[in-house]
């Protein structure tokens, strides 16, 4: 199982830079993401529409494909239970002031760590930089970092 953050999930549906590498990665194993990644992904689709990057027809097609994939179980949506939230509390309690970590990114990192994963894949520099505090290696296959 591989954990993709939202920036990578969006590339499964939209051809943002690096989408080919992300799709190759996704084809290598079962894909997982935190449950809140559903809302983030849909919001990213809407942003593409709102900013004029996609037409209404394309936006609706992305939403329909996402729903089809959801119903088919193409992405394993991982819950944020007590263990995940405790991990977040523990990490923030010892997190240096120099680390920029958003709450949604902490949910991604703690969720991946709670599943025993060792790597999280994404394109978000802040998320990747904070991965080590959760015992994870942050990897970006787009930049090979």
N, C-alpha and C positions, 0 to 999 in steps of 0.2 A: 504494500500500500504506500502511495506517495501523497504527501500533503501539498496542495497548491493553495496559495493565498488568492485573494480575489483578483489581483492584477493579472494573475495567470489564468484564472477561470474565464475572465472576460476574453482572453486571447483564444479560447476554444471556440468562440462565437464571432469574434470580430478580428479583423486583420491588422491589429496594432503592431508596431515594430517588434520583431522577434517572435511572432506568432508561430512560425514554422518550428522553431526549436521547442516551444512550449507544447505544441501538438505532438511532436515526436516524443517528448517526455511523457505526456499523458497517455500515449499509446503503449508505453513500456510496462505499465502496472495499473492496478486499481487506483482511482483518484478519490481522495478524501479532502474534506474541508469542514470547518466549524459550521454549525447550523446558521449562524448569523451571516455567513458568507452568501447565503441565498439572497438576503436583503441587499447586501453590498453589491452583488452581481447585477441584480435587477436595477438598482439605483445607477450603476455604471452604464447600463444599457440606456436608461432614460437620459443620462447626461449626454451620451452620444447623440441621441435624438434632439434634446434641448439645444445643444450647441451646433446642430446642423450637420454633424458628421455622417448621420444616416437619415434616410427618409422615414416617414411614418410606416410605409410598407416594410422596409428593412427592420425597423424597430420591432414591429409586430412579429416578423419572422423570427427574430432572435428570441423574443419572449416565448413564442410557440415551440421553438426547438429546445429552449431551456426547460420548458414544462414537459415536453416529451422525454427528454433525458432524465428529468427528475422522476417522472412516473416509471421509467425503465430502471431506475436505480443506478444510473451511469456514474453518479457521484455519491459517495457515502458521506452523509451529513452527520457530523459528530456533535453530540450534545455538550453543553457547558454545565456540568453538574457541580456538586460541592467540591470535588477534587480539583477541578479546573479553577474554580473561584478561590480556593485556598492557595493554590499555586500562585495565582495572581497577587493575592495579598502578601504572600511570603516574598515574592520577587520585588514588588514595589517597596516593601519595608527595608530592603537592603540595596535598592537601586541608587547608584550615584546620581547626583544632580545633573551631570553632564549627559545622561542618556535621555533621549527624546523617545518616549514610548506612549502611544495613544492607547486608549482603553480597548478599542476594537482590535488593534494589533496584539495587545496582551492576550485577548481571547483566542486569537489564532495560535499564538505561541504556546499558551498553556494547554490548549486543546490538543495540539500535536504532541506535546511532551507527555500529556496524560495517557496517550495511546501507545507510549513507548517508542515513538518514532525518533529518529536521530537527526533527520534533515527536514527542513522546511524550504519549499521552493517558492520564490516570488521575485518581484521586481521593485518592491518598496524598500528603499535604502534604510529607513528607520527601523522597519520590522526586521530586516536582515541583520542590522547592527546590534539589535537587542536579543537576537536568537540565543546567543551564548549564555545569557542570564537564565534561560529556561533549559539549559543543557542540550541545545539544538545547534546544528550547523545551518546557517542561512546560505542558500545557494541560489544564484541567478544564472540560469542556463543561457540567457540572452547575452549577457556580458561575460559569461564563463567565470563569474565571481562567486 
